Amino acid sequence: MNSTALHGPVLHLFDIVHDTLTNTEGLKLFVALQDALTRQDGPVSLSLLNLTAFSSSFLNSSFGALYEQHGPGVMKRLRLINYKPAQLQQLKDYLADVANLHRTE
């Protein structure tokens, strides 16, 4: 179920994907985030409610692809909600690795 928050739309992870393990599911999230970010100039919130963990395949096809397509600035428009500290740290570590990889290319 998508809803609108005070500061833009809210996407609920498990309304978009069945799990956070595969490239295919990561691509579904990428498409949904890209669509939401393209439709408006403001922030988009992503609820991670009920998430246990991300696989690297899922991250590569979702957040990694979003970073590669739009650059690091797009991540500033993405707001995570309903997350656990370990999930946020995993995502931060992953994005730091992606940023380092792009700096060395």
C-alpha positions, 0 to 999 in steps of 0.5 A: 500500500502506498500512501502520502506522508507530510513530505512526499509519497511513502513506499512500503517495501513489502508492497513492492517485493516479496523478499529482499534476496534476489536481483529480480526483487531488487529490480522491482524496488529500483523501478518503483523508487525510480518512478516515485523519484521521477514523478516529483522533486521532493523526498520519497520515503521507503518503509522497511517495516518487517525487513530482516536483512538485504542480500548483496544481490538485492542491494546491487539491483536496487540501491546500487542501480539507483546510485549508478543511474542517478548519482549520489544526489538521489540518495539524499531524496530517499528517506528510510522509515520503520528501520532497525539500526542494523538495517540502516548500517548495512545500507550505509556500508553498502552505499559507502562501498558503491561510492568508493567503487565509483571514485576509483573508476 
